């Protein structure tokens, strides 16, 4: 059975952040708490976003970690309760939006966050009582502004997914202008995160034809514009296209992801200093090669269809999984992303820990080809 569900009202345009007071009113939020990080605040984005409120600007929690934690959720919940806040505005990258979703749960539900994690069977424990969220992305990669899930490190150290339709932001203000000052390295890493979302969800065997179409179109936009956006951050057309790619990848991945994200979630939990988008970029070639022989991939010609969206094989050559994986590796190199896990400072000694967590990750089950512990070890070695 396929579940196809799209819920968020999305504004994708330059200047969309100016609609914040209007969408707060539409969402019934009268006392919002803003969730962001210190970097976004220092860049002046928060001041600009909250200018319409003047001296009555809402309170701001700006201590979101790069990998959001349950401890940070508790800290923000305390501020939320102190201010009697009735909704949340997440302004930032995926970390701020994921933290906001954790706050939305914890501010209205009793018990530790692990009780609500997908892998623990806790999705159904999340109710419509969650605080409403408005999302304003400042990067083009995660797509969390339209997604039903969040990734958080809980108190026992695991990096877990939380999924429920009640967590989907009510409004997403996708303003490419907020990404114009994003540095090249972060542009490349977040952009490859978005491209990985489009490719991995398209490879999944789950049935969702609209998601497949959205993913392929997002891949086409992202692949054609990521180098332009990385080389010239002021390229407004490239920034618009990358924000669309990011949003589309997340609309599509309600269908499910796979081994790329199983591995990046597991390794990101083991070593929180690693950037999620860079990990996805590094793992994507090995996972493409692994998935290429899956029955559904071959039946539906998914390698060829992705290659077509990426405008590859124009010389008439038929691209297989090895060639497609090579194209991704070459793109990573052109963007200046790490050449592999060794370049990121990953110690092979943690591979066993990573494999154990990857097998338990919620994305593991929707990969088009079932991966064993030995398969994950080979993907890690191939990505080294």
C-alpha positions as CSV (number, residue, x, y, z in Angstrom):
1,X,0.0,0.0,0.0
2,X,1.3,3.5,-0.9
3,X,0.6,6.5,1.3
4,X,0.8,9.7,-0.7
5,X,0.4,12.8,1.5
6,X,1.5,16.5,1.0
7,X,0.5,19.0,3.7
8,X,2.7,22.0,3.9
9,X,1.8,25.4,2.4
10,X,5.1,26.5,0.6
11,X,6.2,29.9,-0.5
12,X,9.2,29.6,-2.8
13,X,10.3,33.1,-3.7
14,X,12.9,35.8,-3.0
15,X,11.6,37.8,0.0
16,X,9.3,35.1,1.3
17,X,10.7,35.6,4.9
18,X,8.7,38.9,5.0
19,X,5.5,36.8,5.2
20,X,6.3,35.5,8.7
21,X,3.8,37.6,10.7
22,X,1.1,36.7,8.2
23,X,1.7,33.0,8.3
24,X,1.9,33.1,12.1
25,X,-1.6,34.5,12.1
26,X,-2.8,31.9,9.7
27,X,-1.3,29.1,11.8
28,X,-2.9,30.5,15.0
29,X,0.4,31.3,16.6
30,X,0.3,34.3,18.8
31,X,3.4,33.8,21.0
32,X,6.0,32.1,18.9
33,X,9.4,31.0,20.1
34,X,12.2,31.3,17.4
35,X,14.6,28.3,17.2
36,X,17.9,29.1,15.4
37,X,21.6,28.9,15.9
38,X,24.3,31.4,16.8
39,X,25.7,31.6,13.3
40,X,22.3,32.4,11.7
41,X,21.8,35.1,14.3
42,X,25.2,36.6,13.8
43,X,24.6,36.7,10.1
44,X,21.7,39.1,10.7
45,X,19.0,36.8,9.4
46,X,17.1,36.8,12.7
47,X,17.0,40.6,12.9
48,X,15.7,40.8,9.4
49,X,13.1,38.1,9.9
50,X,11.8,39.6,13.1
51,X,11.9,43.2,12.1
52,X,8.1,43.4,11.4
53,X,7.5,42.8,15.1
54,X,9.6,45.8,16.2
55,X,10.0,46.0,20.0
56,X,7.5,43.1,20.4
57,X,9.8,40.6,18.7
58,X,9.3,37.0,20.0
59,X,11.9,35.3,22.2
60,X,14.8,33.5,20.4
61,X,16.6,30.3,21.3
62,X,19.9,30.4,19.4
63,X,21.9,27.6,20.9
64,X,21.0,24.8,18.4
65,X,24.0,22.4,18.1
66,X,25.2,21.2,14.7
67,X,23.8,17.8,15.6
68,X,20.7,18.6,17.8
69,X,20.5,16.8,21.1
70,X,17.8,16.0,23.7
71,X,19.7,18.3,26.1
72,X,19.2,21.2,23.8
73,X,15.5,20.3,23.3
74,X,15.1,20.5,27.1
75,X,16.8,23.9,27.3
76,X,14.5,25.3,24.5
77,X,11.4,23.8,26.1
78,X,12.2,25.6,29.3
79,X,12.3,28.9,27.4
80,X,9.1,27.9,25.6
81,X,7.2,27.3,28.8
82,X,8.6,30.4,30.5
83,X,7.3,32.5,27.6
84,X,4.0,30.7,27.4
85,X,4.7,30.1,23.7
86,X,2.1,28.5,21.5
87,X,4.1,27.8,18.4
88,X,7.6,27.7,16.9
89,X,9.4,29.4,14.1
90,X,12.5,27.5,13.0
91,X,15.0,29.6,11.1
92,X,18.2,27.9,9.9
93,X,19.4,24.7,8.5
94,X,18.2,21.2,9.2
95,X,19.6,21.3,12.7
96,X,17.3,24.2,13.8
97,X,14.3,22.7,12.1
98,X,14.9,19.3,13.6
99,X,15.4,20.8,17.1
100,X,12.1,22.7,16.7
101,X,10.3,19.5,15.9
102,X,11.9,17.9,19.0
103,X,10.7,20.9,21.1
104,X,7.2,20.6,19.5
105,X,7.0,17.1,20.9
106,X,8.7,17.6,24.3
107,X,6.8,20.8,25.1
108,X,3.5,18.9,24.9
109,X,4.3,15.2,25.7
110,X,5.6,13.6,28.8
111,X,8.6,11.3,29.0
112,X,12.1,11.1,27.3
113,X,12.4,11.6,23.6
114,X,13.3,8.0,22.9
115,X,9.7,7.1,23.7
116,X,8.7,8.9,20.5
117,X,11.4,7.6,18.2
118,X,10.4,5.7,15.1
119,X,12.8,2.8,15.7
120,X,11.3,2.4,19.2
121,X,7.8,2.2,17.8
122,X,7.1,5.6,19.2
123,X,5.6,7.4,16.2
124,X,2.1,6.7,17.3
125,X,2.9,8.2,20.7
126,X,3.2,11.6,18.9
127,X,-0.2,13.3,18.9
128,X,-1.8,16.3,17.3
129,X,-1.0,18.2,20.5
130,X,2.5,19.1,19.2
131,X,3.2,22.8,18.9
132,X,2.7,24.1,15.4
133,X,5.9,24.8,13.5
134,X,6.7,27.4,10.8
135,X,10.0,26.6,8.9
136,X,12.3,29.1,7.3
137,X,15.3,27.3,5.8
138,X,18.6,29.2,5.4
139,X,20.4,26.3,3.5
140,X,19.4,24.3,0.5
141,X,19.9,20.7,1.5
142,X,17.9,19.1,4.3
143,X,14.3,19.9,3.1
144,X,13.1,19.5,6.7
145,X,10.8,22.4,6.1
146,X,8.4,20.1,4.3
147,X,9.2,16.8,6.1
148,X,7.4,14.8,8.7
149,X,10.6,13.7,10.5
150,X,13.5,15.0,12.6
151,X,16.8,13.5,13.5
152,X,18.0,14.0,17.1
153,X,20.7,12.6,19.4
154,X,18.9,11.3,22.5
155,X,20.4,11.1,26.0
156,X,21.7,7.6,25.5
157,X,23.9,8.8,22.5
158,X,21.8,7.3,19.7
159,X,20.9,9.4,16.7
160,X,17.3,8.6,16.1
161,X,14.5,9.5,13.7
162,X,11.1,10.9,14.8
163,X,8.3,10.7,12.3
164,X,4.7,11.7,12.4
165,X,2.5,13.8,10.1
166,X,1.7,16.1,13.0
167,X,5.4,17.2,12.9
168,X,5.1,18.6,9.3
169,X,5.6,22.4,9.4
170,X,2.3,24.2,8.7
171,X,4.1,26.7,6.5
172,X,7.5,26.7,4.8
173,X,8.9,30.1,3.7
174,X,11.6,29.1,1.2
175,X,13.5,32.3,0.6
176,X,16.6,31.8,-1.6
177,X,17.8,35.2,-0.6
178,X,18.7,33.8,2.8
179,X,21.2,31.4,1.1
180,X,23.1,34.0,-0.9
181,X,25.9,34.4,1.7
182,X,26.3,30.7,2.3
183,X,30.0,29.8,1.9
184,X,31.1,27.5,-0.9
185,X,31.8,24.5,1.2
186,X,28.5,24.6,3.0
187,X,26.7,25.2,-0.3
188,X,28.3,22.1,-1.8
189,X,27.7,19.9,1.2
190,X,24.1,20.9,1.7
191,X,23.5,20.7,-2.1
192,X,24.7,17.2,-2.3
193,X,22.5,16.3,0.7
194,X,19.5,17.5,-1.4
195,X,20.8,15.6,-4.5
196,X,21.3,12.4,-2.3
197,X,17.7,12.8,-1.1
198,X,16.4,12.9,-4.7
199,X,18.5,9.9,-5.8
200,X,18.1,7.7,-2.8
201,X,14.3,8.1,-2.6
202,X,14.0,7.4,-6.3
203,X,15.9,4.2,-5.9
204,X,13.6,3.0,-3.1
205,X,11.2,0.2,-4.1
206,X,8.3,1.8,-2.2
207,X,5.4,2.7,-4.5
208,X,4.8,6.5,-4.8
209,X,4.7,7.7,-8.4
210,X,4.3,11.4,-7.5
211,X,7.3,11.1,-5.3
212,X,9.3,9.5,-8.1
213,X,8.4,12.4,-10.5
214,X,9.2,15.1,-7.9
215,X,12.5,13.4,-7.1
216,X,13.6,13.2,-10.7
217,X,12.7,16.8,-11.4
218,X,14.5,17.9,-8.2
219,X,17.6,15.9,-9.2
220,X,17.6,17.6,-12.6
221,X,17.5,21.0,-11.0
222,X,20.1,20.2,-8.4
223,X,22.6,18.5,-10.7
224,X,22.5,21.3,-13.2
225,X,22.9,24.2,-10.7
226,X,25.0,23.0,-7.8
227,X,28.3,23.9,-9.3
228,X,27.0,27.3,-10.3
229,X,25.8,28.0,-6.8
230,X,29.0,26.8,-5.2
231,X,31.2,28.9,-7.6
232,X,29.1,32.0,-7.3
233,X,27.0,32.3,-4.2
234,X,25.3,35.5,-5.7
235,X,23.9,33.5,-8.6
236,X,20.2,34.0,-7.8
237,X,18.9,31.6,-10.4
238,X,21.2,28.8,-9.1
239,X,20.2,29.6,-5.5
240,X,16.5,29.4,-6.4
241,X,17.0,26.1,-8.2
242,X,19.0,24.6,-5.3
243,X,16.3,25.6,-2.8
244,X,13.7,23.9,-5.1
245,X,15.8,20.8,-5.3
246,X,16.1,20.7,-1.5
247,X,12.4,21.1,-1.0
248,X,11.5,18.6,-3.7
249,X,13.9,16.0,-2.3
250,X,12.1,16.2,1.1
251,X,8.7,16.1,-0.5
252,X,9.7,12.9,-2.2
253,X,11.5,11.1,0.6
254,X,8.2,10.4,2.4
255,X,8.6,7.4,0.2
256,X,11.7,6.3,2.1
257,X,15.5,6.5,1.8
258,X,18.1,3.8,2.2
259,X,21.7,2.8,3.0
260,X,23.2,6.2,2.4
261,X,21.2,7.6,5.3
262,X,21.5,4.5,7.4
263,X,25.2,4.9,7.3
264,X,25.3,8.7,7.6
265,X,22.9,8.7,10.6
266,X,25.0,5.9,12.3
267,X,28.4,7.6,11.7
268,X,27.0,11.0,12.5
269,X,25.9,9.7,15.9
270,X,29.3,8.1,16.5
271,X,31.2,11.2,15.5
272,X,28.9,14.3,15.8
273,X,31.5,16.7,14.3
274,X,30.9,15.2,10.8
275,X,28.6,17.1,8.5
276,X,25.5,15.1,7.4
277,X,25.5,16.4,3.8
278,X,29.2,15.6,3.3
279,X,28.7,12.1,4.6
280,X,25.8,11.6,2.2
281,X,28.0,12.8,-0.7
282,X,30.7,10.4,0.3
283,X,28.5,7.3,0.8
284,X,26.3,7.9,-2.3
285,X,28.6,6.3,-4.9
286,X,29.1,3.1,-3.0
287,X,25.4,2.8,-2.4
288,X,24.5,3.4,-6.0
289,X,26.9,0.5,-7.0
290,X,25.3,-1.7,-4.4
291,X,21.7,-0.9,-5.4
292,X,22.3,-1.2,-9.2
293,X,21.6,-4.9,-9.2
294,X,18.4,-4.7,-7.2
295,X,15.4,-6.2,-9.1
296,X,13.3,-3.1,-8.9
297,X,16.1,-0.9,-10.1
298,X,16.6,-3.0,-13.2
299,X,12.9,-3.5,-13.9
300,X,12.2,0.2,-13.7
301,X,15.4,1.3,-15.4
302,X,16.1,3.6,-12.5
303,X,19.9,4.0,-13.3
304,X,19.1,5.2,-16.8
305,X,16.3,7.5,-15.7
306,X,18.6,9.2,-13.1
307,X,21.3,9.5,-15.7
308,X,18.9,11.1,-18.1
309,X,17.8,13.6,-15.4
310,X,21.5,14.4,-14.8
311,X,22.1,14.9,-18.6
312,X,24.7,12.2,-18.6
313,X,25.5,9.8,-21.4
314,X,24.9,12.3,-24.2
315,X,27.5,10.5,-26.3
316,X,25.2,7.6,-26.6
317,X,27.0,5.4,-24.0
318,X,24.7,3.3,-21.8
319,X,25.4,4.2,-18.2
320,X,25.4,1.5,-15.5
321,X,25.6,1.8,-11.8
322,X,29.4,2.0,-11.8
323,X,29.4,4.9,-14.3
324,X,26.7,6.7,-12.5
325,X,28.6,6.3,-9.2
326,X,31.7,7.6,-10.9
327,X,29.8,10.7,-12.1
328,X,28.8,11.4,-8.5
329,X,32.4,11.0,-7.2
330,X,33.6,13.3,-9.9
331,X,31.0,15.9,-8.9
332,X,32.1,15.7,-5.3
333,X,35.7,16.3,-6.4
334,X,34.7,19.3,-8.5
335,X,32.8,20.8,-5.6
336,X,35.8,20.4,-3.3
337,X,34.1,17.9,-0.9
338,X,36.0,15.3,1.0
339,X,37.4,12.4,-1.2
340,X,36.4,9.8,1.4
341,X,36.0,9.0,5.1
342,X,39.7,9.0,5.7
343,X,39.9,12.6,4.5
344,X,37.2,13.4,7.1
345,X,39.3,11.9,9.9
346,X,37.1,8.9,10.4
347,X,38.7,6.0,12.3
348,X,38.1,2.5,10.9
349,X,37.9,1.3,14.5
350,X,34.3,2.6,14.8
351,X,33.1,0.7,11.7
352,X,31.6,-2.2,13.8
353,X,29.6,0.4,15.9
354,X,28.4,2.2,12.8
355,X,27.3,-1.1,11.1
356,X,25.3,-2.1,14.2
357,X,23.5,1.2,14.2
358,X,22.9,1.3,10.5
359,X,21.2,-2.1,10.6
360,X,18.7,-0.6,13.2
361,X,18.2,2.7,11.4
362,X,14.7,3.5,10.1
363,X,16.1,4.1,6.6
364,X,17.6,0.6,6.4
365,X,14.3,-1.1,5.6
366,X,13.4,1.0,2.5
367,X,16.6,0.5,0.6
368,X,15.8,-1.4,-2.7
369,X,18.3,-4.1,-1.8
370,X,18.6,-5.6,1.7
371,X,22.0,-4.9,3.1
372,X,23.8,-7.2,5.5
373,X,26.5,-6.4,8.0
374,X,29.1,-7.6,5.5
375,X,27.5,-5.3,2.8
376,X,27.7,-2.3,5.1
377,X,31.3,-3.1,5.8
378,X,32.1,-3.2,2.1
379,X,30.3,0.2,1.6
380,X,32.3,1.7,4.4
381,X,35.5,0.4,2.9
382,X,34.6,1.6,-0.6
383,X,33.9,5.0,0.9
384,X,37.2,5.2,2.8
